[in-house]
Amino acid sequence: MNIEVLVPPVGESITSGILSIWHKKEGEAVKRDETLFTLETDKVSQEVAASEAGIVRLKVAEGDEVKIGQLVAEIEVSDTPAETEPIKQAPVAPAPEPAAVPRAQEKVVPKAIPATPSKPAAPATGTTPGTTRKKLSPLRRKIAAQLVMAQQTAAILTTFNEVDMSAIMALRKELQDDFVKKHGVKLGFMSFFIKAVVDALQAVPAVNSSMDGDDLLLHTNYDIGVAVGTERGLIVPVVRGCDVLSFAEIETSLVGYATKAREGKILLEDLQGGVFTVSNGGIYGSLLSTPILNPPQSGILGMHKIQERPVVIEGQIVARPMMYLALSYDHRVVDGKEAVTFLVRVKDCLETPARLLLGA
């Protein structure tokens, strides 16, 4: 008996994806609930498990675009699937019958017919020599579309400031050991920034709003998106209820999302509903940038590299660990005065972090 393997639904608005990885080869045995393939869509990457044990018969190749509900494989179910040895692949070298080659291997670029002198034929793909053509993944296409849409539909403006990180660094050093022992996670910089953003959103509610056609949506929740770079592209999982979460709860959420992102297990609901985004380009060494909005949000805070710089304090030139901050905002919703007030509030909170810990 053969069991059909269909592409499962992964969200109301998702109709197709890329079958990015086959975790089982043609003719290999698979166990029930063992991962069979990875489906990559424009929002998430999801592993799909086998519903039954048996021998895998592939119907599409790795890298193919597939529709939701499409047949991608069959599982030959036997009475003793666990004892079935994997069927070895036929040698690549000359196969007498093309139909005997597994479909997963059928996508072979045809060899060009040599021209009469020895000059090589032009590539069939239309690319120039030395260039490889690669199809964008659904996630990368979605990211590209979002970035272009943000630039075309919002009046994006960026304002800058800088923050002295001395107090946060000293406080983290003082509390780190006890924090790890008590909560099992490290006290990072991001939880301070998220708490500072929440404080500033409460002080300047205009930044916690978004456009919906001709209407303005005023948000009263504090669900903050945190941009995370992955091998497949940038994603923004949302930490919810940051106004009531403790520092330890925020750090635990961030660790959980980092693990899910690394394993490709981020869910669609993990990415929805954020009202503001924090992006840390500093982990890659960025000293200054102008972050792009994450629609339909009206604001995004860019963190950057901490660098010792000379600053003047009470008439004295001293070296301090400084970070540039960048707030990009939708000028249709947020006025310049509100944006600057918001960013200064973030700066003040970060330079007096004890207030954040105490909720003062």
N, C-alpha and C positions, 0 to 999 in steps of 0.2 A: 504493500500500500504506500502511495506517495502522498505526503502532506505538502500543500502549497505554502510557500513563504511569501507573504505580501508586505508591502511597505505600509507601516502603521500610520494612522493619523497622529500628528504631533502638535496641532494647533489649528484653530478655526481658519486663520488666514493663510496657512501654508498648504500649497498644492503640489509642490515638488521639492526635490533635493538632490544631492549628489551622494551616491553610494561610494563613500570615500575609502573604506577599508573592508575587505573580506577577511574575517578572522579565521575562516576555515577555507581550505583549498578544495578544488573539485575532487570528489571521491573520498574526502576525509570523513572520519566519524565525528559526530557532534553529540554532546550529551544534552539532555533536557535542561533548559534554563541557562545553558552556556552561551556566551556572546557569539553571535553569528556574523553580524556586520555592523558598521557604523554609518549612520545616515547624517549627513551634514546639510542643514538648511540655512536660510538667510538669517535665522535668529539663534538657533542652538545646534549643537551636535549631540546626537543620541545613539546609544548602543542598543541594538535589537537582539534579543535572545531567541534561541530555538524553542519552539513549543513542544517538540518531541525529540527523542533520540533517534539517530539513524545515520545514513550516509548522505552527504551533501551533493546535490546536483545544481550547479550554478546556471542561471539563465541570463544574467547580465554581467558585464565586466566591471572590475573595480574602476572607479572614476566616471562611470556613466551617470547621466542625469535620469532620475526615475520619478514617476508620478506616485502620489499617495494611492495605495490600493493596487499598485502594479505587482505582477508576479516577478520575483527576482531569483527565486530558487525553489527547489523541491527537496524534501527529505524522504529518502527511502527508508521506511520503518521496517525493522525485522524483529523477530522474537528475542534476539540476543544482540542488540546493537553495541553493547559495551565491549563484546568480544570480537567485533568485526574489525579486521585490519584495514587501515586506510588503503584505498586503491592508488597505486603509484601512477604518476603522470606518464603519459606516453612521451618518448623522446621527442625533442623539438625537431630534430633532423628528419628529413623527408617523410612526410606522412602521405601514404597513397591516397587516402580519402579525406578531402577537406572537411567533410561533415564529422569526422571522428575527432577533430580538434575541439576541445571545450570552448564554448562560446566566450568564456572569460579571456581566452587567448586569441580570439579571432580578429581583434582590432590591431592589425599589423599594417604599418604604412607601406603601400606598394613601392617596389623598387622602380626607380626611373629607368626607362629604356635608354641605353647609351646612345649618344648622338654620334654621327660619323666624324668629325674628328673625336679626340678624347675629352672635349670640353663637357663638364657635368651638366646635366639638365637642371633647369630652375626648380626650386623646391615646390612641391605640389601645394603647400599651404600658402604660398604667396609671400613668405618671409624672405629676407635677404640672407645670404650666407653668413653664418656666425650668429644667427638669431634663432631662438626657440620660441615657438608660439605655445602659450599655456592658457587654458580656459580659466577665467576667474571662478572661484568657489562662490556658492550662493551667499555665504556670510560676507565675503569681500565685496560682492556686488551690492549687498544691502548697505554695508558701511559706506561705499562710494556714493550710493544714491542718497543716503542720509546726510552726508557731508555737503553734497551739492545742494540738496533741498534746504539745508540750514542756511547756507550762504545766500540762496535766492529768495527765501521767504521771510527772513528776519533781518532787522536792522542791527547788525552786530557791531558793538563797540567794546573796546577793551581799556580798562584802567589798571594802573600798576601801583604797587607799594612795596615795601620791604619790611621784613620782620626780624628782630633780634631773637635768635633761637637759644640764647644762653640759659634763660630760666627753665625752658622745657627740658633741655639737655641735662641740666643739673638735677631737676626734679626726677626725671627718668632714672638717672644714675642712682639717686638716693633710694627710690622706691622699687627698682626693678627686681631685686632678689625676693623681697617679700611678696611682690605682686605675682611673680611666677609661682612661688610656693603655694600661694593661696588660690590662684585661679588657673594655673596650668598653661597660661599663655603669656607672651611677652607684652609689655606696655610699649606700644609703638607710637610713632608720630601721628599716624592717620586718625586715631581716636581723638586726639587733641584737636585736630583740624575739623573733624566732623562735629564735635561739640561746639567749637568756635563758630562754625557755619550755622548751627541750630540757633545759637544765641543771637547771631546777626540777623537771621531770618525772622526771629521773634521781634527784634528791634526795628527791622525795616521790612514789613510785610509785603511791600510791592515786589520785592525780589522773589517772594514765594507765590508767584502767580504766573499764568500763561495765557496766551491767546488761543481762542477757539472760534475761528471765523471772525465775526464782528463782536464776539463776547469776550469778556475778561474773566478767567477762572481764578478765584482766590482760594488758595489751599491753606488748610489748617493742620495738615499732617506734616511730619518731618521725616519723610522717607528719602534718604540720601543715596544717590548712585555713586559708586566708586569705580572709576575706569580701571580695567585690568587688561594688560596685554597678554595674548596667548599666541600659540603658533598659528592659529587660524585667523587671527585678527583681534581687534579691540572689542571687548564686551564691557557692559556696565551693569553688573549686578547691584541690587538695591538693598541697603540695610534699613529695615523698617522701624519706625517708632524711636528714632534716635534721641528724641527729647526725653524719653523715659528710660532708655537703656543706660546701664552703667558703662564705664570705660571697659571693664572686663567683658561685658556682653557684646560690645561693639567689636573688640579685638577677637573674640571667639567667632563672631559672624564673619569677620574678614578672613580668618584662617580657614573657616569652612568653605567660603567661596573660592579661595585660592586653590584649595584641594580639588574642589569640583571642576574648576576651570582647567587645572592641570590634567585631570583625568577625562576631560571632555564630557562631564556630566551636569553642566549647567542646564537648568530647566527654563522653559519659556517664562514661567511666572516669576523666576528669579530676576528677570530683566525688566519687569513692567512696574509702572506706577511711581517712579522716582520724580521728585519735585525740584531737585538741584543735584549737580554732579561735582565731585572733586576728582581731579586728575593729577597724578604725581609723575611729571616728566623728569623730576630730579633723580629718580632711581636709575635713569639711563644717562645721567650726566647733563641734562638740559639746564642751562643757566637762566634762560628767559624764553618765553613763547607766548603766543596769543591763542589760547584754546578755542575750539569751535563749539558752539552750543549743541546740546543733545536734545533735539526737538521732542516734544513741544515745550521743554523747559526754557526759562527765561534767564538762567544764570549758570555759569560753570567757573569754578575756582581752580586755577592752575598753580600747583606747587612746583618748586624747582630745587636745584642742587643747593645744599648748604655749603657756603664758602666763607672762609675767614677774610674779612675786608676791614680796612681802616675806617672807623667812624668817630665822630666827635661827640664826646659825652662830658658835659660840664666843663667845656673848654679844653679837654684833653683828647688827643688822638690815641685811640686804643683799637686793638684787633678784636673783632667779635664775629661769631658764626652767624652770618646773615643769609637770608633766603628772600629772593624776589617772589612776590605774589602777583598773579594776574587774574583779574575778574573780567570775563567776557559776559556781556549781557545784551538782551534784546531791548534796544532803545525805544521800541514802540510801547513797551510796557514799563520800563524802568528809566527814570530820568537820571541825568548825570549826578545830581546832588545825592539821590538815593543810592546810586551805585558806589560813589565815593564813601558815603557814610557807612554803607555795608562793609566795605573793605577795611576801613579804619577800625570798625568794630571787631572784625576778625583779627586784625593786627593787635589790638589792645588785649583781646582775650588770650592770644598766644603768648604775649609778653608778660602776662600775669596769670599763668596757668593754674595757680592754686585756687583762683576764683572758679575755674571750671570744675575742678575736683570737688570743691565745696558747694557748688551750685549757687554761688553768690553772684 
